[in-house]
């Protein structure tokens, strides 16, 4: 739940958006704006009742159908605001600073014609986008939050940092949503024994990477753990040739059996693994997605027979609809493409189909319908299946640059040796939504 307070410039009254009462819901009040005549810098002050993630919007008067309404000047014009904004803010009095003549050329804040909209997001309902700096000098828990892709500084595809040195993650609202995992006969050549339909209800919301981890991002944490194959102009290409165990459970190719037991989910990753290092640098609980988390995000609200943009799955070999969403059926000479080259799915996630296979937490098992979305491990021993059988292979999803279209279907499940490092294997990360 979030609370918003709006205030026009020049001593206008505070307008507080009323929402249903709830304990510890953060409230914003006493919003005020002022502008320095010389520097043109705008100062926005506000009071906050409880800790929250704070975002801001700037709105101006516009005429729509003969009626004057408030309309945003646009995320890119506001995203450069600094101070107590785009992050967790504690209770008290706070200040935001914004330079409109740089972001909104030629505009001076006119009396009564512009207002600031300061929004406080409850810590259990943080904004839709999270940006995490993973460079060596990054501070713990310094992630920034934005309400939309349009609000990201520099633009999602325009700011190279988002594919080189920062992670952009999208919140997936999955908690208590009942949906159907698997495929139906509408999908030609489906593997019915591995894609049986079953109802799933995930228990938590989560953030998932907008892109697969790139070679540049991986090198900031795991340059001694693995080497990519497709390195030509590779900084923004997805990390490839990476195995499950190096990502989560080991710091070398000499993992011992005790590591399998000690660092398999639900235990935390090996501190010396890629995910362990990512957690240490950011303070966030990054991990691989479960199969259910991955498929829910890949479907983006669409059911069996559809790609993540809602278009129908057409063909098992080549598919014109898939060709808009990801690279597939390419030669060894071509390999992967820069992440974000193709269109996103309807939840703004890129390369969920094609490019590289993406590792999931689960041990492989043909029929998972009885699990109802639970991660396929024994909660007391992640090295074993829920059935009690010894685990041998892990699951990967999404297809890759070298496969036919049918392997990129959201329901398709591939079983791989967790030590496998083929040039088609990559990774996308998730973390828990919300703050404590």
ABEGO torsion letter per residue (X at the ends): XBBBBBBBBGGBBBBBBBBBBBBGBBBBBGBBBBBBAAAGBBBBBBBBABBBBBBBBBBBBBBBGGBBBBBBAEAAAAAABBEBBGBBBBBEBBBBBBBAAAABBGBBBBBGABBBBBBBBBAABBBABBBBBABAABBBGABBBBABAAABBGEAAABAAAAAABBBBBBBBABGBBBBBEBBAABBGBBAAAABBBBBBBABBBBBBABBBBAAAAAAAAAAABBBABABGAAABBBBGBBAAAAAABABAABBAAAAAAABOABBBBAABAAAAAAAAAGBBBBBBBAAAAAAAAAGGBBBGBBAAGBBBABAABBAAAAAABBBGBBAAAEBBBBGABBBBAAGBBGABEGBBBBBABBBBABAAAAGGBBBBBAABAABBAAGBBBABBBBBGEBAABBAAAABAABBBBBBAABABAABBBBBBBBBEBX
